Amino acid sequence: MAREPSFRKISAEFRDAGTIVQHHLATRDSKSLSFEAAKTRYSSMIRPLILAALSLSVAASSAVAADRKYGPGVSDTEIRIGQTVPYSGPISSLSRFGRIEAAYLKMINAAGGINGRKVTLVSLDDAFTPAKTVQQTRKLVEDDEVLAIVGSIGTPTNLAVAKYLNSKQVPQILLLASTPKLDDPENLPWTTTFMLPQPLETKIYADYLLTNKPDAKIAVIYQNDDLGKGNLAGFKAALGSRAATMVVAEASYDIMEPTVDSQILALKASGADTLFHASNARFAAQSIRKAHEIGWKVQHVLLSGVSSISAVLRPAGLAASTGAISAFWLKTSEDPAWDDDAGMRKYRAFMKAWAPNDDVEESIFPYATAQIMVEVLRQCGDDLSRENLIRQATNIQGVQLATFLPGLTINVTPSNRIGWRKARMARFDGTRWVLFDKVAGN
């Protein structure tokens, strides 16, 4: 505001100088100044005014530039972010996260971008191999010079690069990983996740069984890495002193094994009537199918990440999957209760227009992840420094995403980085998941 009078003053002086010259030119046949003299006098008057105007213009531009703080990968027209996704390998089905997020950002860019900047997502394949994750993440940071790592997938893979990214002070945010090891503000201040963490999700299942099936004999099939071991540990911790008597058998598998048939046979022999799956989608489907084939009538308890109808239950067999239970924080597209829901209508319209080749049932969580990515970037405004990005990612209050169940909002603080702490239990009826309990969690 203080600059406006100066600009007005200079404009007035420009007008006065022009008036003087016009007068001299109009009367040059009399005894007034010659044309050349008028030009000389005009030049002597106008030159300092031009210099003053330029000085003010530079000062104004500098003030605007001072309001803009850019980190690597950011310009007046672009925000470049990176991620690693298993586009190949044993859990390549999760590559839909990269595809849906890229499609969502393409839609945002077509509408003008975020605060006038287009978002470029550099999404690289790590085949769910930690060593390759390290290689690809270094490329993103050191060669592609991205502002941040956003939405990378996997517990062991994200753990493999967390210390490196934090040492470089590169934001590693909205990770699709459930391990509590990544929720460590003191040692990993540049890291946030975007999943219900293992201790909270497994407590929901443990509380359900303690209340509704206190005499359950539980077998556990788990992946032999941080995903499986972390969920097993969280589940047993939530059962408390009852774990010693309720958990009657455990069997692990390596992610590169072709099947878990032998493990399921061994677990059935334990006499268990409940099977807790601390596994990924491929092996959850195998386990359900094999249990059905050998006549093991067991209560399946599935992690939310392996509750997909198209990726898990249908390959396992809908009849074999009937009665399985899991926890949900997202609406499901196959549930007619959401047919007239505004958020679901918008989601379906997005899928039809921007991701027609991806599964509508499978893509709600990637869609929600893309939405929160955009929300965090938008909140940065013109301060797109790495410091402000992590500040915004750790200061989210009461955000209700359109595809989240009612009552489940996202709240993140610098000291408490768990996005949400609640979910609802549901049972598969052979066709769809049916919510049957109130919101659980803390």
C-alpha positions, -999 to +999 in steps of 0.1 A: +000+000+000+029+024+007+041+022-028+010+035-045+015+073-039+050+071-053+038+055-085+010+081-088+035+109-082+058+096-110+028+093-134+018+129-127+054+141-134+053+121-167+022+140-177+036+174-167+068+167-188+046+158-218+026+189-214+057+211-215+070+195-246+036+197-263+035+234-256+070+241-270+062+221-301+029+239-307+046+273-305+080+265-322+074+290-350+075+319-324+103+327-301+098+295-280+124+267-279+134+250-310+122+214-316+156+200-308+158+221-276+124+208-266+135+173-271+166+179-251+146+194-223+121+166-223+148+140-222+165+157-192+131+157-174+120+122-183+152+102-177+152+105-139+115+096-139+121+065-159+149+054-135+126+061-105+098+040-120+122+011-128+135+013-092+100+011-078+091-018-102+122-038-091+113-032-055+078-044-060+090-075-079+115-082-051+087-079-025+065-104-044+095-127-048+102-125-011+067-139-005+075-169-026+098-196-011+107-224-034+124-257-026+139-281-052+115-290-080+094-259-076+090-229-100+063-204-108+047-230-130+056-264-116+057-285-084+076-317-089+071-346-064+083-382-065+073-416-052+082-453-055+055-479-063+056-516-071+047-515-108+063-550-110+070-578-086+048-598-062+024-571-052+022-552-084-016-550-079-008-519-056+005-501-087-030-487-090-020-462-063+005-446-087-019-447-116-049-432-098-028-405-082-013-396-115-047-394-131-061-373-103-032-348-106-038-347-144-074-337-137-062-310-112-036-297-138-063-295-165-083-273-142-053-249-136-032-268-111-025-259-075-023-221-069-015-217-106+012-244-107+010-278-125+020-308-104+044-333-119+044-367-102+076-388-109+065-423-100+092-450-102+090-488-100+108-504-070+092-539-075+087-539-037+124-545-032+140-523-005+174-522-023+157-509-054+136-485-034+169-470-021+182-467-056+151-451-070+146-428-041+182-415-045+175-409-082+143-389-073+161-367-048+195-363-064+188-365-102+151-355-105+154-330-077+119-335-064+104-313-037+093-344-016+086-381-016+048-384-014+027-415-012+054-442-016+041-477-010+052-504+015+064-509+050+099-525+044+105-502+014+097-470+032+117-480+062+147-486+039+148-449+029+135-431+059+168-423+075+183-412+042+154-388+035+154-374+070+192-368+069+186-348+037+156-330+052+134-342+023+098-346+033+087-382+032+049-378+036+016-396+032+033-430+030+012-461+024+027-480+053+012-492+085+043-497+107+045-477+139+083-474+132+076-446+108+055-427+133+086-413+151+085-374+152+117-373+173+139-395+150+120-391+117+107-355+118+104-354+080+081-385+078+044-390+079+021-420+070-014-422+056-027-455+070-043-467+102-012-480+120-008-517+129-013-513+167-046-495+163-061-516+135-051-549+152-066-537+185-100-533+167-099-570+157-087-581+191-114-561+209-140-576+186-129-612+193-125-606+231-161-593+232-178-616+207-157-647+206-138-649+238-131-686+235-117-684+200-088-706+190-068-683+167-042-693+141-021-666+124-007-666+089+018-637+086+043-623+061+079-626+072+087-589+072+078-557+091+042-559+077+035-594+090+055-593+121+043-559+131+006-568+127+012-601+146+029-583+175+001-556+176-026-582+176-011-602+204-004-571+224-040-561+221-052-595+233-031-590+264-028-619+288-054-638+267-029-641+238-011-670+254-043-692+254-062-678+224-033-678+198-028-716+192-006-715+161+014-693+139+029-697+104+050-674+083+057-671+046+083-653+024+069-630-001+086-648-030+071-682-021+047-695-048+020-707-023+011-710+013-007-743+010+016-761+035+012-734+060-026-736+059-025-773+063-004-770+094-026-743+109-057-763+104-041-792+123-038-769+153-076-771+158-080-733+153-115-719+145-103-684+136-076-673+111-060-639+114-044-628+081-013-606+086-005-609+050-008-592+016-036-596-009-021-625-030-015-647+000-048-638+018-066-650-014-046-682-014-052-688+023-090-684+020-092-706-010-071-734+004-090-734+037-122-738+018-108-766-003-097-787+027-130-781+045-116-759+072-146-739+085-128-710+100-136-674+108-114-652+086-102-620+101-087-598+073-066-567+075-083-537+058-056-538+031-066-573+020-104-569+021-108-561-016-135-580-033-120-579-067-083-585-057-089-610-028-124-623-022-133-630-058-100-648-066-104-668-033-140-676-042-170-656-030-185-686-012-152-694+005-150-657+016-185-654+030-185-645+067-150-629+067-147-598+088-125-567+084-123-530+094-132-501+071-127-463+071-137-459+035-170-461+017-173-490-006-185-485-042-204-518-042-225-508-012-259-494-025-260-473+006-237-448-011-254-448-045-268-413-040-238-400-020-223-368-035-188-379-028-192-413-044-209-398-074-180-374-078-156-404-074-173-425-100-174-396-124-136-391-119-130-428-126-151-428-158-134-397-172-098-400-160-091-437-151-115-458-172-092-488-173-089-491-135-112-510-111-137-487-094-140-510-064-102-510-059-094-473-064-112-455-036-082-454-013-057-442-040-083-415-048-085-404-012-047-404-010-045-381-041-070-358-025-050-353+007-018-348-014-035-319-032-049-305+001-015-304+017+002-288-014-026-262-017-022-252+020+015-244+012+004-214-008+034-197-023+058-210+004+067-243-013+099-248+007+105-283+022+102-268+056+067-254+050+056-286+032+063-308+063+047-281+084+015-283+065+016-321+064+018-322+102-009-296+108-041-311+094-073-305+114-107-320+109-104-328+072-133-350+060-125-366+027-155-374+005-148-411+004-142-415+042-170-429+063-190-403+082-174-394+115-139-403+104-118-371+099-081-366+094-062-349+122-024-346+123-001-326+146+037-324+148+037-347+178+008-370+168+011-380+131-015-407+130-041-395+104-071-412+119-077-436+148-111-451+140-128-476+117-160-497+115-162-535+114-179-551+085-188-587+074-187-601+038-222-615+030-211-633-002-218-602-024-206-571-005-192-559+028-220-550+053-211-526+081-224-541+114-209-522+142-204-486+154-172-467+149-144-484+169-110-472+179-096-443+200 
